[in-house]
Amino acid sequence: MKLHLAAVFAALVLCGVAHAIPPSVMTPYQAYLAAIEGEDFAGAAGHADAAYQAGVAAQIDTDTLAALAENRAQAYTFSGDLARAAPAWGDLADVMERAGTARDDRAWALVMSAAAYLRGEDYANAERRASAATALYQSGEGGEHHYAAQALLSTSHFTRQQLREAGRAAAAALSIRETLSIPANAELTRLAFSAGIARLLERDRVGTAYYIALAAESAEAAAADNNETQFVSLWARYTRERLSASEREELFERVAASPLFASTWATRVEADEQAQIAERNFDVDAVPVSRRPPRYPATMQEAGVEGIAVVRFDVDENGRPSNIEVPFSIPHPDFGRNAQDAVRRWTYTPAMKDGRPVRREGVQTQFEFAFQ
């Protein structure tokens, strides 16, 4: 835990103005220090709150009050009391604003407040505090706290099934992340995945392919779960295959300009595509004959919820889909169930090998349930 208040008091003593701190503040503050020393964090939080409230009542200077507010917020966080920690970090941000504290420090306090609200599933307040943090920066401006605030906004919107808003915040976070030295991790995968879903709902094919490729790249670099990595890689391949020649060139140029991708990405993609061609055990691919789209789930449509479902299946020798799987259905399983029901009724001309029908494995498709 940070104990900035101790340094503040030391400075006051050296300046000969320790008498400016009233006993009503000093007494609970000393009890707070004693509780910290004894690792009684719940007790420390109570004493820190008493010191802060006494400081407010005594109208002490804003610099000292900010130090008291930070100790209070830290103590609540360390004790696991999110219900009190979240507004306490907000109080710190408010005091910092009155004190004229540097922008990045105020953004840090707002991000901490948003994170605590998010962990406590208070999404409205999480988004309010995260938005306040982003408002401290110009559009496109960097900074780790600006990035954290956008990432928190994305997570909150995604949890609330607001896929477009989540994706836009994710894209903003990723743009900022390009200026930061953060290695690939699960957060990068999640943000890229969210941004890709939003681009898909907005019918942006190149944007979808870019972000899903980034999700696949990140999952592989971060050594994510093998099933997850395999699925995202397959989806990245699928989104590339849907691009025209000019769109594919645009995708490769965008990837080449992004520091979030490894420099070997294009080489590995080309090798993967060549290996895919070599592994095909048929001469002619399966061709769709009848593919009626799935119904929009009634409950989701009535609620105004948009969604995505990805379906993977085989086409047997008779041209019928089999082994139908739904790798993911976001934000509700109903999208996947309706997609699976639709694919079950599709028909194909079967793949051919040496003039004979053969099973075509690993066909993948996606469905966007969106209001346009």
N, C-alpha and C positions, 0 to 999 in steps of 0.2 A: 504493500500500500504506500501511496505517497503521503508524506507528512510535511507538506509545505508550510503549514501553520507554525511549526516549531521554528523554521528559519525566519518567518515573519516576526515572531516574538523576539528572537535573538537580535534581529536588526533593530527592533524598537528599543530594546534594552541598551544596546550600544549607542543609540542616538539619545538616550536619556529621556525617553518619552513613555516608558513602560506604564506610567500612571494613567496614560490615556486608555488603557484596557481596563474596564471596570471589573470589580470582583464578580459581578453577575455572569461575566463571560469567562474569567479566569478559572473560577471554581469548577464548572462543568468541563472546561477544557483540560484541566489537570486530571480530572476523573477519567476523561477520555484517554489521555496518555497512559494512565495506570491500567486501564482496561486493555489497551493495545499491548502493553508490556506483559500482561497476564494472559494474552491470547483469548480474551473474552470479547469476541467481535460483536456479538449481539448487544452486550452492555456498552461497548465502545460506540456503537451506532446511536444508542439512546443518549449518551453523554454528548456526542458530537452534535446531535440535533438540538439538545438543550443549549449548547454553546452558541450555535448559529441563531436560534430564536432569541437568545439574550442579546446577541449582537445586533439583530434587527431592531429589537425594542430599544436598545441604547443608542441606535443610530450611529454606530461606529463607522469609520471611514470605509469606503468601498473596497479598497485593496485588502484590508484585513478581513472584511466580511466575505470577500471572494475566497480567501484562504479557508475560512471557517466552512463556507459552503462546499468547497472541494473535499475537505475532510469528511464532512457529513455524507456527501454522495459516495465517496470511496468506502466509507464504513458500511453503509447500507448495501452496497454492491458486494463487498467482501463477506458480509453476513448472509448473503443470499436473499435479502428482502427486496425483491424486484418492485413490489408495489410501492415502496417508499423510495427506492433508488431512482426510478425513472423520473418522477417529478423533482427529486433533489438535484439531479443533473440539469434539469431545466432551470431550476432556481439559480444554479451556478452560472448558466449561460446568461440569464437575465442580469445578475450582479456584474458579470464580466462586461456586459454591454454598457452598463452605467459607469463602470470604472474605466472604460475606454481600452479594454484589453485587446491585444492583437487578434486579428481576424481568425487565424488558424487555431488559436486557443479556444475562442468562442465556438468555432466549428467542431472542435474536439468534444466540448461539453455537450453540444447538441447531438452529435453522433452517439455519444455514450447514453444520452437520454433516449434517443430513438431505439438503440439496441436493447435497452432494458424494457422499454414498452413492447418491442417486438417479441422478446422472450416471454413476456407476460401475456402475449396474444391480444394486446390492446393496439390493433392495427391503425386505427384512426389517429391516435396520438403518436404512434411511431412514424407515420407518414407526415404528420404535421411538423414534428421536430426535424426529421430528415430533410424535408422541403425547406425548412428555415436555414438549415446548414448549407444546402445547395444555393440558396438565394444570396449567400455571402460571396459567391464567386460568379465571374462572368461565364457565359456559355462557352464551353470548350477549354476553360482554364483548368490547369492541372492541380495537383495536391492530393496527398493521401486521404485527408479528411473529406474532400470533395468526392473522391472516389468511393470512400466508405459510405457516404450518405446516399449516393446514387445506387450502390449495391443494396443497401438496406431498403430503399424505396422499391427496387425490383423484387426483392424477396417478399416484402409485405404485399405488394400488388399480386404477385404470383400466388401467394397463399390465399388471397381473397378471390382467386379465379379471374382476375383482371389481366388477361394475357397480353393484350396490346400495350397497356400501361407498363406492365412488368418488362416487356421487351424493349420499350423505348428507354426506360431507366437503365436497363442492362446495357443497351448500346451506348448510352452516355457514359456509363461506368467503364466500359471497355475502351472507349476513346481516351478517357483519362488514364487508364491503366497502361496504355501505350507509352506514356511518359514516365512510368514508374518501373523500378527494377524488382518485380515480383515474379518468382518462378511459377510455372504451371501448377495448379492445385485444383481441388474440387470446386472452389468458388469460381474459378475461371471457366470450368466446364459448365457449371450451372448457369452462369451469366450468358455464355455463348449460346447454350441451348435455349434459354428464354428469349434472347434476341432473335434467334432463328425462327422460333415459333411465331413471334410477332410479324416478322417479315413474310412468313408463309401466309398468315391471315391477310396480309396487305398485298398479296400476289406479287411480291418482289422476289423473283426467282434467283437472281444473282445474290441478293442479300441473304436469302435463305441458305443458299449453297455455301456462302462465305462463313456465316456464323455456325452452321452445322459442321463444316470442315474444321473450324476452330475448336468446337466442342470435342470432336474426334481427336484432334491433335493434342489437346490438353489432357483428355482422359488417358491417352496412351502415355504421354510424358509423365503424368502424375501416378502412373501404375494403378489406375482405378480397377474396380471389379472387372474381371475378364469378360463376363456377359455384357456388362454395360458398355465396355470399350468396343466389343465386337458389334453390338447393335448400332452404336453411334457411327462407327466406321461404315457399316452397311448403309445407313441412312445418308451419310455424307456422299457415298458413291452414287446412291439413287438420285440425290438432288443434282449432282453434277451431270448425270446421264440425261436429265431433262433439259439441259441448257442447249441453246443453239451454238453454232461455232463462234459467233461474235460475243455471246454472253459468256461462253467458256473463256474466251480471251480476256474479257473484262474481269472475270473471277481470278484468273491467274495473275493479272496485273495488280489487283487489289491485295491479294495474298502476298505478293512479292514486296509490296510497299509497307506491309504491316510488321512491326517488331514483335508481334505476339506469335507469329509463326516461325518455325525453324526454317533455316535457309534450304534445307533438303526436302521441303514439302513437295515441290513440283516433281522432283526426281522420284520420290517414293510413290506419288500418285500414278505416275506413268508406269512404274514397275508393277504396281497393283493391278492396273488395268490390263497390262500385257499378261500377267499371271491369270487374271480372270478369263481372258480369251482362251489361254492355253488349257485351262481346266474344264472348259465346256465339253460335255460328252454328247453333243448333238451338232448336226449340220445346219438345221433350220430351227430358229427359236419358236416357242409357242406364241400364237397370235390371238388376241382377243376377238371373240365373235359377238358376245352379248355381255355388256357390263352396265347394269342399271345401278345408279348411285344409291347409297343408303339413305334412309329417312332421317331427318333431323329429330333427335329425341324430343318428344313433346314437352316433357318437364323442363328440359334445358332451353327450348325455344321460348316457352312461356316466361321463364326466368330471365331471358335475354342473355344467356351464357353461350359464348363461342367456344369451340373446341377443335382438337386435332386428334386423329387416330391413325396409327401406322399399322398396317397388316402385312404379314409375311406368310407365304404359302407355297405349296408345290402344285404343279399342273400334271395330272397323271396321263397315262397313255390314251385315255378316252377324252382328254381335254377338259376334265373336271378338276376344280381346285380341291386339294386335300391338305391335311396337316396345317390347317389354318390357325395362325397365332396372332395375337395382338401384343407386340412388344411394349407399346404404351398407348394410353388413352387419357388425354388431358383436356380439361381438369376433372372429368368424371368418367367412370367406367361405361356409362350408357353410350357414349360416342363409339367406343370400341365394340360393344355388343352389337350395335346397329350396323357398324362397318363389317363385322364378321358375318352377320346374317346376309348382308348384300353379296359379299364375295362368295359365299356358299352357293349362290344361285348363278354365278357367272359361268360362261362357257368359252372355251378356246379351241383353236385347231392345235393339236398336240405338236410338241417339238419332234423333229425327225432326225434320225441317225441311220445312215446307209439305207435310206428309203423306208425305214420302219419307225412307227411312233415310239417315243421314249418319254420317260418322266423328266420333267423340267423342275429342278429344285431351286428354292430360294428366290421366288418372285416376290417383289416388294412393291407396295403402293401406299399412298397416303390419302387421307380425306380431310378436307378443311370444312368445318361447320361454322360458317361465318355469315354475318349480316352485312350486306353490301348495298 
